[in-house]
Amino acid sequence: MNLNILIRGGGDLATGIAHRLFKSGMKVIITEIAEPLVIRRTVAFASAVYEGEITVEGVTAKLEKGEPIFTNEYISVTVDPECSICHRLKPDVIVDAIMAKTNKGTLKYMAPFVIALGPGFNAGVDVHRVIETQRGHYLGRIIEEGFAENDTGIPGEIACCSSQRVIRAPEDGVFTSSKKIGDILKEGDILGKVKDLEVKTGISGVVRGLIKDGIHVTKNLKIGDIDPRGKKEFIYTISDKARALGGSVLEAIMNCYSDRIIFFEK
């Protein structure tokens, strides 16, 4: 199905969605902020903002310095926090995958079909569909009316580790680190610093995610992720959750357009 899709956000979950839609024959543009606070940078198309381009599982995303384009050759990434290009490019579908736990201005009049991920959106009111992002029985559920489950603030378990694997900023300031995604660390190792405060790991494992060195962070912001399974190949592949959400977004789009149900409201 040759549709033009605009995705707000290029983090690892948004990347799983973009990858699935692009591989299904759709053209994708991603909008991001000037300094993405992405953690899993090796599997996030948002990294194109820093690197110029990135390839994830065979799909390449490129930063567009001019007007982004819908193309079957690659995924276009553009810095546009307000998603102002939607009015000029008129995408068939907008997907809000910012994962901010609140609505950052996405409304259903912005495109014929508008989907949002996670809490903060009222399906049928703010957007046309909401996708459940909470791990568990309802992960990936397509919601036609109402809200997704509230954010618990508790990360999903990996090898019986939940909150212990996630590293958060101890205070506001610039994060600095000499570590890299893929490094293997032990419990209590220094991952980096925020100002003069050392940031240490809570468990042993491989660095699965790490915010870019030199980025200004706020207290309690997620800045790192340690995977206790210790398998480096996992840091270069899309997660199970991202794949599940990608499948749900694809299903919602196919249901909309195959049934010729267009929800555009002027």
C-alpha positions as CSV (number, residue, x, y, z in Angstrom):
1,M,0.0,0.0,0.0
2,N,1.7,3.2,-1.2
3,L,0.9,5.6,1.6
4,N,2.8,8.6,2.9
5,I,3.4,8.3,6.6
6,L,4.7,11.1,9.0
7,I,5.9,9.9,12.3
8,R,6.6,12.2,15.2
9,G,9.6,10.9,17.1
10,G,12.5,8.7,16.1
11,G,13.3,6.8,19.3
12,D,13.7,3.0,19.3
13,L,9.9,2.3,19.5
14,A,9.2,4.8,16.7
15,T,11.9,3.2,14.7
16,G,10.3,-0.2,15.0
17,I,7.1,1.3,13.6
18,A,8.9,3.2,10.9
19,H,10.8,0.1,9.9
20,R,7.7,-2.0,9.7
21,L,5.8,0.5,7.6
22,F,8.7,1.2,5.3
23,K,9.3,-2.5,4.7
24,S,5.5,-2.8,3.9
25,G,5.9,-0.4,1.0
26,M,5.0,2.9,2.6
27,K,7.0,6.1,2.4
28,V,8.0,7.5,5.8
29,I,9.2,10.9,7.2
30,I,10.2,11.3,10.8
31,T,10.2,14.6,12.7
32,E,12.5,15.1,15.6
33,I,13.8,17.7,18.0
34,A,17.2,19.4,17.6
35,E,18.8,17.3,20.3
36,P,17.0,14.0,20.6
37,L,17.1,12.4,24.0
38,V,17.2,9.0,22.6
39,I,18.9,6.2,24.6
40,R,19.0,3.2,22.3
41,R,20.9,5.2,19.6
42,T,22.1,2.1,17.6
43,V,18.5,1.2,16.8
44,A,16.9,4.7,16.6
45,F,16.4,6.6,13.4
46,A,16.6,9.8,15.6
47,S,20.4,9.2,15.6
48,A,20.4,10.5,12.0
49,V,20.1,14.0,13.5
50,Y,23.5,13.5,15.1
51,E,25.2,11.2,12.5
52,G,23.6,12.3,9.2
53,E,22.3,8.9,8.6
54,I,21.8,5.5,10.3
55,T,20.9,2.0,9.0
56,V,18.8,-0.3,11.2
57,E,18.2,-3.8,10.0
58,G,18.7,-2.9,6.4
59,V,16.6,0.3,6.4
60,T,18.5,3.6,6.1
61,A,17.3,6.9,7.5
62,K,18.9,10.2,6.4
63,L,18.8,13.7,7.8
64,E,17.3,16.2,5.4
65,K,18.8,19.6,5.6
66,G,16.2,21.0,3.2
67,E,12.6,20.0,2.8
68,P,12.1,16.3,3.6
69,I,10.7,14.0,0.9
70,F,8.5,10.9,0.8
71,T,10.6,8.3,-1.0
72,N,10.8,4.5,-1.2
73,E,14.6,4.7,-1.2
74,Y,15.1,5.7,2.5
75,I,13.4,7.3,5.5
76,S,13.7,11.0,5.7
77,V,14.4,12.6,9.1
78,T,13.9,16.3,9.7
79,V,14.2,18.6,12.7
80,D,10.7,19.9,13.2
81,P,9.5,19.7,16.8
82,E,6.2,21.4,16.0
83,C,5.5,19.1,13.1
84,S,4.8,22.2,10.9
85,I,5.6,20.3,7.7
86,C,2.4,18.2,8.0
87,H,0.4,21.2,6.6
88,R,2.6,21.4,3.5
89,L,3.2,17.7,2.8
90,K,-0.3,16.5,3.7
91,P,0.6,12.9,4.7
92,D,-2.0,10.2,4.6
93,V,-1.3,9.1,8.1
94,I,0.4,10.8,11.2
95,V,1.8,8.6,14.0
96,D,2.6,10.3,17.3
97,A,5.4,8.1,18.7
98,I,7.1,10.7,20.8
99,M,6.3,8.7,24.0
100,A,6.0,11.8,26.1
101,K,3.1,10.4,28.1
102,T,1.2,13.5,27.2
103,N,-0.1,15.1,24.0
104,K,2.5,17.4,22.5
105,G,0.0,18.9,20.0
106,T,-1.1,16.0,17.8
107,L,-4.7,16.3,16.7
108,K,-6.9,14.3,14.3
109,Y,-7.5,17.2,11.9
110,M,-3.8,17.1,11.0
111,A,-4.2,14.1,8.6
112,P,-6.9,11.8,7.3
113,F,-5.8,9.2,9.8
114,V,-4.0,10.0,13.1
115,I,-2.6,7.4,15.5
116,A,-0.9,8.0,18.8
117,L,1.1,5.7,21.1
118,G,0.6,5.4,24.8
119,P,-1.1,7.5,27.5
120,G,-2.1,11.2,27.0
121,F,-4.4,10.7,24.1
122,N,-8.2,10.1,23.9
123,A,-9.0,7.9,20.9
124,G,-11.9,9.2,19.0
125,V,-11.4,12.7,20.4
126,D,-7.8,13.8,20.1
127,V,-6.8,11.2,17.5
128,H,-8.5,8.4,15.6
129,R,-6.7,5.4,17.2
130,V,-4.5,4.9,20.3
131,I,-2.0,2.0,20.6
132,E,-1.4,0.5,24.1
133,T,2.3,0.6,25.0
134,Q,2.2,-0.9,28.5
135,R,3.9,-4.3,28.6
136,G,1.6,-7.1,29.5
137,H,-1.6,-8.7,28.2
138,Y,-2.8,-5.7,26.3
139,L,0.5,-4.5,24.7
140,G,-0.3,-3.4,21.1
141,R,-4.1,-3.3,21.5
142,I,-5.7,-0.9,19.1
143,I,-8.0,1.5,21.0
144,E,-10.9,3.1,19.1
145,E,-12.4,4.9,22.1
146,G,-10.8,6.1,25.3
147,F,-7.3,6.0,26.7
148,A,-4.3,3.7,27.0
149,E,-3.3,2.6,30.4
150,N,-1.6,5.2,32.7
151,D,2.2,5.1,32.8
152,T,3.4,3.1,35.9
153,G,7.0,4.5,35.7
154,I,8.3,1.0,36.1
155,P,10.4,-0.3,33.2
156,G,9.7,-3.7,31.7
157,E,11.6,-6.6,33.0
158,I,14.6,-8.0,31.3
159,A,16.1,-11.2,32.8
160,C,14.2,-10.4,36.1
161,C,15.6,-6.9,36.2
162,S,13.3,-3.8,36.0
163,S,14.1,-0.5,37.6
164,Q,17.7,-1.7,38.4
165,R,18.6,-1.7,34.7
166,V,17.6,1.8,34.0
167,I,19.9,4.7,34.8
168,R,18.6,8.2,35.5
169,A,20.2,11.6,35.8
170,P,20.9,12.5,39.4
171,E,20.4,16.2,38.7
172,D,20.1,18.8,36.0
173,G,23.3,19.3,34.0
174,V,25.4,18.1,31.1
175,F,26.0,14.4,30.9
176,T,29.5,13.3,30.0
177,S,30.8,9.7,29.5
178,S,33.6,7.9,27.9
179,K,31.6,4.7,27.7
180,K,29.9,3.4,24.6
181,I,26.8,1.3,23.8
182,G,28.0,-2.3,23.7
183,D,30.5,-1.9,26.6
184,I,30.2,-4.6,29.3
185,L,30.1,-3.1,32.8
186,K,29.9,-4.5,36.3
187,E,27.5,-3.4,39.0
188,G,28.8,-0.2,40.5
189,D,30.9,0.8,37.6
190,I,30.9,4.5,36.7
191,L,28.9,5.1,33.5
192,G,29.5,8.8,33.4
193,K,28.9,12.1,35.2
194,V,26.3,14.8,35.4
195,K,28.2,17.9,36.5
196,D,30.4,16.5,39.2
197,L,28.1,13.6,40.3
198,E,29.1,10.1,39.2
199,V,26.5,8.0,37.6
200,K,27.0,4.3,38.5
201,T,25.4,1.1,37.2
202,G,22.9,-0.8,39.3
203,I,23.5,-4.2,37.7
204,S,26.1,-5.9,35.6
205,G,25.6,-6.3,31.9
206,V,26.0,-4.7,28.5
207,V,25.3,-1.1,27.9
208,R,22.1,-1.3,25.8
209,G,21.4,2.3,25.7
210,L,23.2,5.6,26.5
211,I,22.3,9.2,25.9
212,K,24.7,11.1,23.7
213,D,27.7,12.5,25.4
214,G,27.5,16.3,26.0
215,I,23.7,16.5,26.1
216,H,22.0,18.6,28.8
217,V,19.7,16.4,30.9
218,T,17.2,17.0,33.6
219,K,17.0,15.3,37.0
220,N,15.5,11.7,36.7
221,L,15.7,11.7,32.9
222,K,16.5,8.2,31.6
223,I,20.1,8.4,30.4
224,G,21.2,4.7,30.3
225,D,20.0,1.1,30.0
226,I,22.0,-1.9,31.1
227,D,21.0,-5.3,29.7
228,P,21.8,-8.1,32.1
229,R,21.6,-10.8,29.3
230,G,25.0,-9.5,28.1
231,K,24.3,-10.2,24.4
232,K,25.8,-7.5,22.2
233,E,23.8,-8.5,19.2
234,F,20.6,-7.3,20.9
235,I,21.9,-3.7,20.8
236,Y,21.7,-3.6,17.0
237,T,18.3,-5.1,16.5
238,I,14.7,-3.9,17.0
239,S,13.2,-5.0,20.3
240,D,10.2,-7.3,20.7
241,K,8.1,-4.3,22.0
242,A,9.0,-2.1,19.1
243,R,8.1,-4.9,16.6
244,A,4.7,-5.5,18.4
245,L,3.8,-1.8,18.2
246,G,4.9,-1.7,14.6
247,G,2.5,-4.5,13.8
248,S,-0.3,-2.8,15.6
249,V,0.2,0.5,13.7
250,L,0.3,-1.4,10.4
251,E,-2.9,-3.2,11.3
252,A,-4.7,0.0,12.2
253,I,-3.6,1.7,8.9
254,M,-4.6,-1.4,6.8
255,N,-8.0,-1.6,8.5
256,C,-8.6,2.1,7.8
257,Y,-7.6,2.2,4.2
258,S,-8.7,-1.3,3.1
259,D,-12.2,-0.5,4.3
260,R,-11.9,3.0,2.7
261,I,-12.8,4.6,6.0
262,I,-11.3,8.1,6.0
263,F,-11.7,10.2,9.1
264,F,-10.5,13.5,7.9
265,E,-12.2,16.4,9.7
266,K,-11.8,20.0,8.4
